[in-house]
Amino acid sequence: MGDMIYQEARLEEYENIGKLQANSFLDSPFLTIITDVLKKSDYYPAFVET
């Protein structure tokens, strides 16, 4: 396996980074329990992203 290269995120990348992180955790049991509390389950992806 090759070396990992890290770089500091640029300000214009933050929105995409947030979407990537949110999508990575949509199925997390810690977060899915929140869907019962939301008024509409359709709001769940936006909630996790926020």
PDB file of N, H, CA, C and O in Angstrom:
ATOM      1  N   MET A   1       0.854  -1.183   0.000  1.00  0.00           N
ATOM      2  CA  MET A   1       0.000   0.000   0.000  1.00  0.00           C
ATOM      3  C   MET A   1       0.890   1.233   0.000  1.00  0.00           C
ATOM      4  O   MET A   1       1.914   1.260   0.683  1.00  0.00           O
ATOM      5  N   GLY A   2       0.514   2.240  -0.750  1.00  0.00           N
ATOM      6  H   GLY A   2      -0.318   2.218  -1.304  1.00  0.00           H
ATOM      7  CA  GLY A   2       1.304   3.460  -0.845  1.00  0.00           C
ATOM      8  C   GLY A   2       1.113   4.380   0.346  1.00  0.00           C
ATOM      9  O   GLY A   2       0.252   4.164   1.198  1.00  0.00           O
ATOM     10  N   ASP A   3       1.922   5.384   0.376  1.00  0.00           N
ATOM     11  H   ASP A   3       2.621   5.560  -0.316  1.00  0.00           H
ATOM     12  CA  ASP A   3       1.838   6.385   1.436  1.00  0.00           C
ATOM     13  C   ASP A   3       0.602   7.253   1.241  1.00  0.00           C
ATOM     14  O   ASP A   3       0.180   7.502   0.112  1.00  0.00           O
ATOM     15  N   MET A   4       0.032   7.708   2.337  1.00  0.00           N
ATOM     16  H   MET A   4       0.375   7.506   3.254  1.00  0.00           H
ATOM     17  CA  MET A   4      -1.091   8.637   2.278  1.00  0.00           C
ATOM     18  C   MET A   4      -0.538  10.053   2.262  1.00  0.00           C
ATOM     19  O   MET A   4       0.418  10.371   2.970  1.00  0.00           O
ATOM     20  N   ILE A   5      -1.140  10.878   1.460  1.00  0.00           N
ATOM     21  H   ILE A   5      -1.916  10.619   0.884  1.00  0.00           H
ATOM     22  CA  ILE A   5      -0.740  12.278   1.379  1.00  0.00           C
ATOM     23  C   ILE A   5      -1.896  13.120   1.927  1.00  0.00           C
ATOM     24  O   ILE A   5      -3.026  13.017   1.450  1.00  0.00           O
ATOM     25  N   TYR A   6      -1.613  13.929   2.904  1.00  0.00           N
ATOM     26  H   TYR A   6      -0.694  14.013   3.292  1.00  0.00           H
ATOM     27  CA  TYR A   6      -2.607  14.798   3.515  1.00  0.00           C
ATOM     28  C   TYR A   6      -2.366  16.231   3.076  1.00  0.00           C
ATOM     29  O   TYR A   6      -1.237  16.656   2.834  1.00  0.00           O
ATOM     30  N   GLN A   7      -3.470  16.957   2.983  1.00  0.00           N
ATOM     31  H   GLN A   7      -4.388  16.612   3.179  1.00  0.00           H
ATOM     32  CA  GLN A   7      -3.355  18.385   2.712  1.00  0.00           C
ATOM     33  C   GLN A   7      -4.450  19.098   3.488  1.00  0.00           C
ATOM     34  O   GLN A   7      -5.496  18.518   3.778  1.00  0.00           O
ATOM     35  N   GLU A   8      -4.211  20.313   3.810  1.00  0.00           N
ATOM     36  H   GLU A   8      -3.361  20.784   3.574  1.00  0.00           H
ATOM     37  CA  GLU A   8      -5.222  21.108   4.494  1.00  0.00           C
ATOM     38  C   GLU A   8      -6.339  21.425   3.514  1.00  0.00           C
ATOM     39  O   GLU A   8      -6.089  21.811   2.371  1.00  0.00           O
ATOM     40  N   ALA A   9      -7.565  21.261   3.968  1.00  0.00           N
ATOM     41  H   ALA A   9      -7.768  20.948   4.896  1.00  0.00           H
ATOM     42  CA  ALA A   9      -8.712  21.532   3.112  1.00  0.00           C
ATOM     43  C   ALA A   9      -8.806  23.032   2.818  1.00  0.00           C
ATOM     44  O   ALA A   9      -8.536  23.874   3.674  1.00  0.00           O
ATOM     45  N   ARG A  10      -9.192  23.326   1.600  1.00  0.00           N
ATOM     46  H   ARG A  10      -9.411  22.642   0.905  1.00  0.00           H
ATOM     47  CA  ARG A  10      -9.419  24.723   1.214  1.00  0.00           C
ATOM     48  C   ARG A  10     -10.865  25.087   1.552  1.00  0.00           C
ATOM     49  O   ARG A  10     -11.734  24.215   1.583  1.00  0.00           O
ATOM     50  N   LEU A  11     -11.118  26.339   1.800  1.00  0.00           N
ATOM     51  H   LEU A  11     -10.412  27.047   1.775  1.00  0.00           H
ATOM     52  CA  LEU A  11     -12.437  26.810   2.199  1.00  0.00           C
ATOM     53  C   LEU A  11     -13.517  26.370   1.211  1.00  0.00           C
ATOM     54  O   LEU A  11     -14.615  26.003   1.629  1.00  0.00           O
ATOM     55  N   GLU A  12     -13.230  26.400  -0.066  1.00  0.00           N
ATOM     56  H   GLU A  12     -12.338  26.698  -0.406  1.00  0.00           H
ATOM     57  CA  GLU A  12     -14.232  26.035  -1.077  1.00  0.00           C
ATOM     58  C   GLU A  12     -14.506  24.524  -1.110  1.00  0.00           C
ATOM     59  O   GLU A  12     -15.430  24.087  -1.796  1.00  0.00           O
ATOM     60  N   GLU A  13     -13.733  23.735  -0.395  1.00  0.00           N
ATOM     61  H   GLU A  13     -12.982  24.090   0.162  1.00  0.00           H
ATOM     62  CA  GLU A  13     -13.936  22.290  -0.356  1.00  0.00           C
ATOM     63  C   GLU A  13     -14.798  21.848   0.828  1.00  0.00           C
ATOM     64  O   GLU A  13     -15.238  20.699   0.867  1.00  0.00           O
ATOM     65  N   TYR A  14     -15.041  22.715   1.769  1.00  0.00           N
ATOM     66  H   TYR A  14     -14.683  23.648   1.737  1.00  0.00           H
ATOM     67  CA  TYR A  14     -15.714  22.333   3.007  1.00  0.00           C
ATOM     68  C   TYR A  14     -17.118  21.784   2.779  1.00  0.00           C
ATOM     69  O   TYR A  14     -17.509  20.825   3.445  1.00  0.00           O
ATOM     70  N   GLU A  15     -17.877  22.357   1.870  1.00  0.00           N
ATOM     71  H   GLU A  15     -17.559  23.136   1.330  1.00  0.00           H
ATOM     72  CA  GLU A  15     -19.237  21.870   1.630  1.00  0.00           C
ATOM     73  C   GLU A  15     -19.205  20.425   1.127  1.00  0.00           C
ATOM     74  O   GLU A  15     -19.980  19.591   1.595  1.00  0.00           O
ATOM     75  N   ASN A  16     -18.324  20.130   0.187  1.00  0.00           N
ATOM     76  H   ASN A  16     -17.695  20.808  -0.193  1.00  0.00           H
ATOM     77  CA  ASN A  16     -18.220  18.767  -0.340  1.00  0.00           C
ATOM     78  C   ASN A  16     -17.703  17.799   0.718  1.00  0.00           C
ATOM     79  O   ASN A  16     -18.128  16.645   0.761  1.00  0.00           O
ATOM     80  N   ILE A  17     -16.804  18.253   1.559  1.00  0.00           N
ATOM     81  H   ILE A  17     -16.459  19.191   1.524  1.00  0.00           H
ATOM     82  CA  ILE A  17     -16.288  17.407   2.638  1.00  0.00           C
ATOM     83  C   ILE A  17     -17.423  17.076   3.606  1.00  0.00           C
ATOM     84  O   ILE A  17     -17.548  15.935   4.050  1.00  0.00           O
ATOM     85  N   GLY A  18     -18.237  18.053   3.927  1.00  0.00           N
ATOM     86  H   GLY A  18     -18.136  18.980   3.566  1.00  0.00           H
ATOM     87  CA  GLY A  18     -19.379  17.824   4.817  1.00  0.00           C
ATOM     88  C   GLY A  18     -20.355  16.823   4.228  1.00  0.00           C
ATOM     89  O   GLY A  18     -20.857  15.958   4.945  1.00  0.00           O
ATOM     90  N   LYS A  19     -20.632  16.922   2.935  1.00  0.00           N
ATOM     91  H   LYS A  19     -20.224  17.624   2.352  1.00  0.00           H
ATOM     92  CA  LYS A  19     -21.532  15.974   2.273  1.00  0.00           C
ATOM     93  C   LYS A  19     -20.944  14.568   2.290  1.00  0.00           C
ATOM     94  O   LYS A  19     -21.664  13.599   2.532  1.00  0.00           O
ATOM     95  N   LEU A  20     -19.658  14.449   2.039  1.00  0.00           N
ATOM     96  H   LEU A  20     -19.073  15.236   1.843  1.00  0.00           H
ATOM     97  CA  LEU A  20     -18.998  13.150   2.064  1.00  0.00           C
ATOM     98  C   LEU A  20     -19.083  12.522   3.447  1.00  0.00           C
ATOM     99  O   LEU A  20     -19.407  11.341   3.579  1.00  0.00           O
ATOM    100  N   GLN A  21     -18.795  13.303   4.468  1.00  0.00           N
ATOM    101  H   GLN A  21     -18.532  14.262   4.361  1.00  0.00           H
ATOM    102  CA  GLN A  21     -18.859  12.782   5.837  1.00  0.00           C
ATOM    103  C   GLN A  21     -20.289  12.383   6.204  1.00  0.00           C
ATOM    104  O   GLN A  21     -20.501  11.334   6.813  1.00  0.00           O
ATOM    105  N   ALA A  22     -21.257  13.200   5.843  1.00  0.00           N
ATOM    106  H   ALA A  22     -21.084  14.052   5.348  1.00  0.00           H
ATOM    107  CA  ALA A  22     -22.648  12.894   6.157  1.00  0.00           C
ATOM    108  C   ALA A  22     -23.071  11.590   5.483  1.00  0.00           C
ATOM    109  O   ALA A  22     -23.680  10.727   6.116  1.00  0.00           O
ATOM    110  N   ASN A  23     -22.749  11.451   4.211  1.00  0.00           N
ATOM    111  H   ASN A  23     -22.255  12.151   3.697  1.00  0.00           H
ATOM    112  CA  ASN A  23     -23.118  10.228   3.495  1.00  0.00           C
ATOM    113  C   ASN A  23     -22.435   8.998   4.077  1.00  0.00           C
ATOM    114  O   ASN A  23     -22.986   7.899   4.019  1.00  0.00           O
ATOM    115  N   SER A  24     -21.261   9.168   4.629  1.00  0.00           N
ATOM    116  H   SER A  24     -20.813  10.061   4.676  1.00  0.00           H
ATOM    117  CA  SER A  24     -20.529   8.053   5.214  1.00  0.00           C
ATOM    118  C   SER A  24     -21.185   7.542   6.491  1.00  0.00           C
ATOM    119  O   SER A  24     -20.987   6.386   6.865  1.00  0.00           O
ATOM    120  N   PHE A  25     -21.957   8.380   7.160  1.00  0.00           N
ATOM    121  H   PHE A  25     -22.118   9.319   6.857  1.00  0.00           H
ATOM    122  CA  PHE A  25     -22.531   8.007   8.451  1.00  0.00           C
ATOM    123  C   PHE A  25     -24.061   7.905   8.443  1.00  0.00           C
ATOM    124  O   PHE A  25     -24.672   7.811   9.507  1.00  0.00           O
ATOM    125  N   LEU A  26     -24.681   7.923   7.272  1.00  0.00           N
ATOM    126  H   LEU A  26     -24.184   7.999   6.407  1.00  0.00           H
ATOM    127  CA  LEU A  26     -26.145   7.861   7.213  1.00  0.00           C
ATOM    128  C   LEU A  26     -26.706   6.591   7.842  1.00  0.00           C
ATOM    129  O   LEU A  26     -27.805   6.616   8.396  1.00  0.00           O
ATOM    130  N   ASP A  27     -25.981   5.492   7.767  1.00  0.00           N
ATOM    131  H   ASP A  27     -25.088   5.472   7.317  1.00  0.00           H
ATOM    132  CA  ASP A  27     -26.460   4.222   8.312  1.00  0.00           C
ATOM    133  C   ASP A  27     -25.967   3.947   9.731  1.00  0.00           C
ATOM    134  O   ASP A  27     -26.184   2.857  10.260  1.00  0.00           O
ATOM    135  N   SER A  28     -25.325   4.896  10.331  1.00  0.00           N
ATOM    136  H   SER A  28     -25.149   5.781   9.901  1.00  0.00           H
ATOM    137  CA  SER A  28     -24.797   4.713  11.676  1.00  0.00           C
ATOM    138  C   SER A  28     -25.946   4.552  12.679  1.00  0.00           C
ATOM    139  O   SER A  28     -26.839   5.398  12.726  1.00  0.00           O
ATOM    140  N   PRO A  29     -25.938   3.482  13.479  1.00  0.00           N
ATOM    141  CA  PRO A  29     -27.005   3.303  14.473  1.00  0.00           C
ATOM    142  C   PRO A  29     -27.121   4.486  15.430  1.00  0.00           C
ATOM    143  O   PRO A  29     -28.216   4.813  15.888  1.00  0.00           O
ATOM    144  N   PHE A  30     -26.007   5.119  15.728  1.00  0.00           N
ATOM    145  H   PHE A  30     -25.118   4.854  15.356  1.00  0.00           H
ATOM    146  CA  PHE A  30     -26.025   6.280  16.620  1.00  0.00           C
ATOM    147  C   PHE A  30     -26.876   7.405  16.037  1.00  0.00           C
ATOM    148  O   PHE A  30     -27.546   8.126  16.777  1.00  0.00           O
ATOM    149  N   LEU A  31     -26.852   7.557  14.718  1.00  0.00           N
ATOM    150  H   LEU A  31     -26.308   6.971  14.117  1.00  0.00           H
ATOM    151  CA  LEU A  31     -27.599   8.637  14.077  1.00  0.00           C
ATOM    152  C   LEU A  31     -28.995   8.221  13.618  1.00  0.00           C
ATOM    153  O   LEU A  31     -29.915   9.038  13.636  1.00  0.00           O
ATOM    154  N   THR A  32     -29.167   6.963  13.207  1.00  0.00           N
ATOM    155  H   THR A  32     -28.420   6.299  13.192  1.00  0.00           H
ATOM    156  CA  THR A  32     -30.474   6.560  12.680  1.00  0.00           C
ATOM    157  C   THR A  32     -31.581   6.621  13.723  1.00  0.00           C
ATOM    158  O   THR A  32     -32.753   6.706  13.356  1.00  0.00           O
ATOM    159  N   ILE A  33     -31.252   6.582  15.008  1.00  0.00           N
ATOM    160  H   ILE A  33     -30.300   6.514  15.306  1.00  0.00           H
ATOM    161  CA  ILE A  33     -32.297   6.694  16.032  1.00  0.00           C
ATOM    162  C   ILE A  33     -32.956   8.068  16.000  1.00  0.00           C
ATOM    163  O   ILE A  33     -34.054   8.246  16.528  1.00  0.00           O
ATOM    164  N   ILE A  34     -32.297   9.025  15.388  1.00  0.00           N
ATOM    165  H   ILE A  34     -31.406   8.880  14.958  1.00  0.00           H
ATOM    166  CA  ILE A  34     -32.830  10.390  15.308  1.00  0.00           C
ATOM    167  C   ILE A  34     -34.014  10.479  14.354  1.00  0.00           C
ATOM    168  O   ILE A  34     -34.855  11.367  14.492  1.00  0.00           O
ATOM    169  N   THR A  35     -34.088   9.559  13.378  1.00  0.00           N
ATOM    170  H   THR A  35     -33.405   8.838  13.265  1.00  0.00           H
ATOM    171  CA  THR A  35     -35.150   9.651  12.371  1.00  0.00           C
ATOM    172  C   THR A  35     -36.535   9.626  13.001  1.00  0.00           C
ATOM    173  O   THR A  35     -37.463  10.232  12.466  1.00  0.00           O
ATOM    174  N   ASP A  36     -36.691   8.942  14.121  1.00  0.00           N
ATOM    175  H   ASP A  36     -35.937   8.450  14.556  1.00  0.00           H
ATOM    176  CA  ASP A  36     -37.997   8.892  14.791  1.00  0.00           C
ATOM    177  C   ASP A  36     -38.397  10.244  15.382  1.00  0.00           C
ATOM    178  O   ASP A  36     -39.584  10.502  15.578  1.00  0.00           O
ATOM    179  N   VAL A  37     -37.442  11.092  15.661  1.00  0.00           N
ATOM    180  H   VAL A  37     -36.477  10.882  15.502  1.00  0.00           H
ATOM    181  CA  VAL A  37     -37.697  12.383  16.285  1.00  0.00           C
ATOM    182  C   VAL A  37     -38.001  13.460  15.237  1.00  0.00           C
ATOM    183  O   VAL A  37     -38.688  14.439  15.529  1.00  0.00           O
ATOM    184  N   LEU A  38     -37.492  13.276  14.037  1.00  0.00           N
ATOM    185  H   LEU A  38     -36.934  12.481  13.801  1.00  0.00           H
ATOM    186  CA  LEU A  38     -37.696  14.277  12.988  1.00  0.00           C
ATOM    187  C   LEU A  38     -39.152  14.301  12.533  1.00  0.00           C
ATOM    188  O   LEU A  38     -39.830  13.274  12.551  1.00  0.00           O
ATOM    189  N   LYS A  39     -39.623  15.465  12.128  1.00  0.00           N
ATOM    190  H   LYS A  39     -39.071  16.299  12.113  1.00  0.00           H
ATOM    191  CA  LYS A  39     -41.003  15.583  11.660  1.00  0.00           C
ATOM    192  C   LYS A  39     -41.219  14.764  10.388  1.00  0.00           C
ATOM    193  O   LYS A  39     -42.269  14.146  10.208  1.00  0.00           O
ATOM    194  N   LYS A  40     -40.222  14.765   9.518  1.00  0.00           N
ATOM    195  H   LYS A  40     -39.370  15.267   9.665  1.00  0.00           H
ATOM    196  CA  LYS A  40     -40.286  13.971   8.283  1.00  0.00           C
ATOM    197  C   LYS A  40     -38.954  13.251   8.117  1.00  0.00           C
ATOM    198  O   LYS A  40     -37.892  13.864   8.232  1.00  0.00           O
ATOM    199  N   SER A  41     -39.013  11.961   7.848  1.00  0.00           N
ATOM    200  H   SER A  41     -39.875  11.464   7.754  1.00  0.00           H
ATOM    201  CA  SER A  41     -37.773  11.208   7.682  1.00  0.00           C
ATOM    202  C   SER A  41     -36.982  11.679   6.463  1.00  0.00           C
ATOM    203  O   SER A  41     -35.787  11.407   6.354  1.00  0.00           O
ATOM    204  N   ASP A  42     -37.647  12.382   5.551  1.00  0.00           N
ATOM    205  H   ASP A  42     -38.618  12.603   5.640  1.00  0.00           H
ATOM    206  CA  ASP A  42     -36.947  12.937   4.378  1.00  0.00           C
ATOM    207  C   ASP A  42     -35.900  13.968   4.787  1.00  0.00           C
ATOM    208  O   ASP A  42     -34.970  14.246   4.030  1.00  0.00           O
ATOM    209  N   TYR A  43     -36.049  14.532   5.976  1.00  0.00           N
ATOM    210  H   TYR A  43     -36.805  14.306   6.592  1.00  0.00           H
ATOM    211  CA  TYR A  43     -35.107  15.549   6.457  1.00  0.00           C
ATOM    212  C   TYR A  43     -33.815  14.948   7.008  1.00  0.00           C
ATOM    213  O   TYR A  43     -32.849  15.667   7.265  1.00  0.00           O
ATOM    214  N   TYR A  44     -33.804  13.640   7.185  1.00  0.00           N
ATOM    215  H   TYR A  44     -34.588  13.056   6.976  1.00  0.00           H
ATOM    216  CA  TYR A  44     -32.663  12.985   7.827  1.00  0.00           C
ATOM    217  C   TYR A  44     -31.316  13.269   7.154  1.00  0.00           C
ATOM    218  O   TYR A  44     -30.382  13.664   7.851  1.00  0.00           O
ATOM    219  N   PRO A  45     -31.167  13.088   5.832  1.00  0.00           N
ATOM    220  CA  PRO A  45     -29.845  13.374   5.215  1.00  0.00           C
ATOM    221  C   PRO A  45     -29.387  14.812   5.451  1.00  0.00           C
ATOM    222  O   PRO A  45     -28.211  15.036   5.740  1.00  0.00           O
ATOM    223  N   ALA A  46     -30.273  15.777   5.338  1.00  0.00           N
ATOM    224  H   ALA A  46     -31.228  15.595   5.104  1.00  0.00           H
ATOM    225  CA  ALA A  46     -29.901  17.171   5.566  1.00  0.00           C
ATOM    226  C   ALA A  46     -29.532  17.399   7.025  1.00  0.00           C
ATOM    227  O   ALA A  46     -28.624  18.174   7.325  1.00  0.00           O
ATOM    228  N   PHE A  47     -30.237  16.724   7.936  1.00  0.00           N
ATOM    229  H   PHE A  47     -30.975  16.095   7.693  1.00  0.00           H
ATOM    230  CA  PHE A  47     -29.911  16.848   9.357  1.00  0.00           C
ATOM    231  C   PHE A  47     -28.507  16.341   9.644  1.00  0.00           C
ATOM    232  O   PHE A  47     -27.734  16.998  10.341  1.00  0.00           O
ATOM    233  N   VAL A  48     -28.176  15.161   9.101  1.00  0.00           N
ATOM    234  H   VAL A  48     -28.804  14.628   8.535  1.00  0.00           H
ATOM    235  CA  VAL A  48     -26.850  14.592   9.339  1.00  0.00           C
ATOM    236  C   VAL A  48     -25.766  15.485   8.736  1.00  0.00           C
ATOM    237  O   VAL A  48     -24.698  15.657   9.325  1.00  0.00           O
ATOM    238  N   GLU A  49     -26.038  16.042   7.582  1.00  0.00           N
ATOM    239  H   GLU A  49     -26.905  15.902   7.103  1.00  0.00           H
ATOM    240  CA  GLU A  49     -25.058  16.928   6.944  1.00  0.00           C
ATOM    241  C   GLU A  49     -24.831  18.173   7.789  1.00  0.00           C
ATOM    242  O   GLU A  49     -23.700  18.641   7.920  1.00  0.00           O
ATOM    243  N   THR A  50     -25.885  18.702   8.353  1.00  0.00           N
ATOM    244  H   THR A  50     -26.804  18.322   8.247  1.00  0.00           H
ATOM    245  CA  THR A  50     -25.756  19.889   9.194  1.00  0.00           C
ATOM    246  C   THR A  50     -24.965  19.583  10.428  1.00  0.00           C
ATOM    247  O   THR A  50     -24.751  20.466  11.259  1.00  0.00           O
TER     248      THR A  50
END
